[in-house]
């Protein structure tokens, strides 16, 4: 699943963009989860690193989309930024934030789909891998991007994912070896965390998705180095 944020204050344009995304998804057998925001300033002020693509309208209340994009890029070096606008004179400035391109209003599906092919190709080339979770009664193939963290409970491993929680038998050391290249890192003996979903680090706990997890003092320094390296190099997903 590819997670999308649309920052657009005019409903007709956000709805049109959402329709184009869903149509593109059906054509390419790709699933999109879409959230729509009317205010770019609030979006970047409360950004939680949980989107793959952000579509910014240029003309927004409080802070225009270009300024929002510059703020977002300082927070997240890898999220794909696309501008949706009739103000094509911003094109050159848009590339200063590494925008993938522009969608011109009113949105025409053919040109939109050509750009989206490039966007999806970039996302899929980023570090991610499919894993198969099988607990004997249920099996699911899922992208490592959609795993929030893996937890040790008694003699089981619990995968906390966007598709739900899955309990399996296995060894954390093997999972850590499997997912190490997909930007997972241990914050304690019990938790292997997807750095992409870390929202906050405090004295003795971190927030991953909606959950708060214990971080051990012994692992905290290395964990922070890994986390800073992840976002500092553009946070490959």
C-alpha positions as CSV (number, residue, x, y, z in Angstrom):
1,X,0.0,0.0,0.0
2,X,1.2,3.5,-0.9
3,X,0.2,6.2,1.5
4,X,-0.7,9.6,0.0
5,X,-1.4,13.0,1.5
6,X,-3.3,15.6,-0.5
7,X,-2.9,19.2,0.7
8,X,-5.6,21.1,-1.1
9,X,-8.2,23.6,0.2
10,X,-10.6,23.3,-2.7
11,X,-12.8,20.2,-2.4
12,X,-13.4,19.8,-6.2
13,X,-9.6,19.6,-6.8
14,X,-8.9,17.2,-4.0
15,X,-11.7,15.0,-5.0
16,X,-10.6,15.0,-8.6
17,X,-7.0,14.1,-7.6
18,X,-8.3,11.2,-5.4
19,X,-10.4,9.9,-8.3
20,X,-7.4,9.9,-10.5
21,X,-5.3,8.1,-7.9
22,X,-7.9,5.4,-7.4
23,X,-8.3,5.0,-11.2
24,X,-4.5,4.7,-11.6
25,X,-4.4,2.2,-8.8
26,X,-7.0,0.0,-10.5
27,X,-5.1,0.1,-13.8
28,X,-1.7,-0.7,-12.2
29,X,-3.0,-3.1,-9.5
30,X,-1.7,-0.7,-6.8
31,X,-3.5,0.3,-3.6
32,X,-3.5,3.8,-2.3
33,X,-4.4,5.1,1.1
34,X,-5.4,8.7,0.8
35,X,-5.7,11.5,3.5
36,X,-6.8,15.0,2.5
37,X,-5.8,18.1,4.4
38,X,-7.0,21.7,3.7
39,X,-4.2,23.4,5.6
40,X,-0.5,22.9,4.7
41,X,0.9,24.6,7.8
42,X,-1.0,22.3,10.2
43,X,0.1,19.3,8.1
44,X,3.8,20.0,8.3
45,X,3.6,21.2,11.9
46,X,2.2,17.8,12.9
47,X,4.0,15.6,10.4
48,X,4.6,12.0,11.4
49,X,6.7,10.5,8.5
50,X,3.8,8.2,7.5
51,X,3.4,9.2,3.8
52,X,5.1,8.0,0.6
53,X,3.7,10.8,-1.6
54,X,2.5,14.4,-0.7
55,X,0.6,16.4,-3.2
56,X,0.8,20.1,-2.5
57,X,-1.5,22.8,-3.9
58,X,0.5,26.0,-4.3
59,X,-2.2,28.4,-3.3
60,X,-3.1,27.5,0.3
61,X,-4.3,29.5,3.3
62,X,-1.8,30.5,6.0
63,X,1.3,29.2,4.2
64,X,1.6,28.5,0.5
65,X,2.4,25.0,-0.8
66,X,5.9,25.8,-1.8
67,X,6.8,27.1,1.7
68,X,5.2,24.0,3.2
69,X,7.2,21.8,0.9
70,X,10.5,23.4,2.0
71,X,9.5,22.8,5.6
72,X,8.5,19.2,4.9
73,X,11.8,18.5,3.0
74,X,13.8,19.6,6.0
75,X,11.9,17.0,8.0
76,X,11.7,14.1,5.5
77,X,14.4,13.8,2.8
78,X,12.7,11.0,0.9
79,X,9.0,11.5,0.7
80,X,7.9,12.2,-2.9
81,X,6.6,15.7,-3.4
82,X,4.3,16.6,-6.3
83,X,2.7,20.1,-6.8
84,X,-0.8,20.5,-8.1
85,X,-1.3,23.9,-9.5
86,X,-2.1,26.2,-12.4
87,X,0.9,28.4,-11.4
88,X,3.5,26.7,-13.6
89,X,5.9,29.6,-13.1
90,X,6.8,27.8,-9.8
91,X,8.3,24.8,-11.7
92,X,11.9,25.7,-11.4
93,X,11.6,26.6,-7.7
94,X,9.8,23.3,-7.1
95,X,12.9,21.3,-8.0
96,X,14.8,23.0,-5.2
97,X,12.8,20.7,-2.8
98,X,13.3,17.7,-5.1
99,X,9.8,17.7,-6.4
100,X,9.0,14.8,-8.8
101,X,7.0,17.2,-10.9
102,X,3.8,19.2,-11.3
103,X,0.2,18.2,-12.1
104,X,-1.6,21.1,-13.8
105,X,-5.1,22.1,-12.9
106,X,-7.6,21.0,-14.2
107,X,-6.1,17.6,-13.8
108,X,-5.9,15.6,-17.0
109,X,-5.6,11.9,-16.4
110,X,-3.2,10.9,-19.1
111,X,-0.4,13.3,-18.1
112,X,-1.2,12.5,-14.4
113,X,-0.7,8.7,-15.1
114,X,2.6,9.3,-16.8
115,X,4.0,11.2,-13.8
116,X,2.6,8.6,-11.4
117,X,4.4,5.8,-13.2
118,X,7.7,7.6,-12.4
119,X,6.6,8.3,-8.8
120,X,5.6,4.6,-8.1
121,X,8.8,3.4,-9.8
122,X,10.9,5.6,-7.4
123,X,9.0,4.3,-4.3
124,X,9.4,0.7,-5.3
125,X,13.1,1.1,-5.9
126,X,13.6,2.4,-2.4
127,X,14.7,-0.1,0.2
128,X,11.8,-2.4,0.9
129,X,11.1,-6.1,0.6
130,X,8.2,-8.4,0.7
131,X,8.0,-10.8,3.7
132,X,5.7,-13.7,4.2
133,X,4.2,-14.1,7.6
134,X,2.7,-17.5,8.3
135,X,1.4,-18.5,11.7
136,X,0.0,-21.9,10.6
137,X,-3.6,-20.7,10.4
138,X,-3.1,-17.6,8.4
139,X,-0.5,-16.3,6.0
140,X,0.0,-12.9,4.5
141,X,2.6,-11.4,2.1
142,X,3.3,-7.8,3.2
143,X,5.9,-5.1,2.4
144,X,8.4,-4.4,5.1
145,X,7.3,-0.8,4.8
146,X,4.0,-1.8,6.4
147,X,5.6,-3.5,9.4
148,X,5.7,-1.0,12.4
149,X,7.7,-3.3,14.7
150,X,8.3,-6.9,15.7
151,X,7.9,-7.8,19.3
152,X,9.0,-10.8,21.4
153,X,6.2,-12.1,23.7
154,X,7.1,-15.3,25.5
155,X,8.4,-17.7,22.8
156,X,6.5,-16.0,20.0
157,X,7.1,-13.1,17.6
158,X,4.3,-10.6,17.0
159,X,4.5,-8.6,13.8
160,X,2.6,-5.3,14.3
161,X,1.6,-4.2,10.8
162,X,-0.8,-2.0,8.8
163,X,-2.8,-5.2,8.1
164,X,-3.1,-6.1,11.8
165,X,-1.0,-8.1,14.3
166,X,0.3,-11.6,13.5
167,X,1.9,-14.0,16.0
168,X,4.4,-16.6,14.7
169,X,7.1,-18.8,16.1
170,X,10.6,-17.8,15.3
171,X,13.8,-16.1,16.6
172,X,14.2,-12.4,16.7
173,X,17.9,-12.7,15.6
174,X,16.7,-14.3,12.3
175,X,14.2,-11.5,11.7
176,X,16.7,-8.8,12.5
177,X,19.1,-10.4,10.0
178,X,16.3,-10.5,7.4
179,X,15.1,-6.9,7.9
180,X,18.3,-5.1,8.8
181,X,18.7,-3.8,5.2
182,X,15.1,-2.6,5.2
183,X,15.9,0.0,8.0
184,X,14.8,-1.9,11.0
185,X,16.8,-1.5,14.3
186,X,16.5,-3.0,17.8
187,X,15.5,-0.5,20.5
188,X,15.5,-3.2,23.2
189,X,15.7,-6.9,23.6
190,X,12.0,-7.2,22.9
191,X,11.5,-4.8,20.0
192,X,12.7,-4.6,16.4
193,X,11.5,-1.2,15.0
194,X,10.9,0.1,11.5
195,X,12.8,3.4,11.6
196,X,10.3,4.8,9.1
197,X,7.5,4.7,11.6
198,X,9.3,6.3,14.6
199,X,7.6,9.5,15.7
200,X,9.3,10.4,18.9
201,X,12.1,9.3,21.2
202,X,12.0,10.2,24.9
203,X,14.0,9.3,27.9
204,X,13.1,5.7,28.2
205,X,10.5,5.1,25.4
206,X,9.8,5.7,21.7
207,X,6.6,6.2,19.9
208,X,6.1,3.9,16.9
209,X,2.9,4.4,15.0
210,X,0.4,4.7,17.9
211,X,2.4,2.6,20.3
212,X,4.9,3.5,23.0
213,X,7.8,1.1,23.3
214,X,10.6,0.8,25.9
215,X,14.1,1.7,24.7
216,X,16.9,0.4,26.7
217,X,19.7,2.7,27.9
218,X,22.3,0.4,26.4
219,X,20.8,0.5,22.9
220,X,19.6,4.1,22.9
221,X,22.8,5.7,21.5
222,X,23.1,3.3,18.6
223,X,19.4,3.5,17.9
224,X,19.6,7.3,17.7
225,X,22.6,7.1,15.4
226,X,20.6,4.7,13.1
227,X,17.5,6.9,13.3
228,X,19.4,10.1,12.4
229,X,21.3,8.3,9.6
230,X,18.0,7.1,8.2
231,X,16.4,10.5,8.0
232,X,19.6,12.3,7.2
233,X,20.2,10.3,4.1
234,X,16.7,10.8,2.9
235,X,14.9,8.0,4.9
236,X,14.8,5.3,2.2
237,X,11.6,3.5,2.6
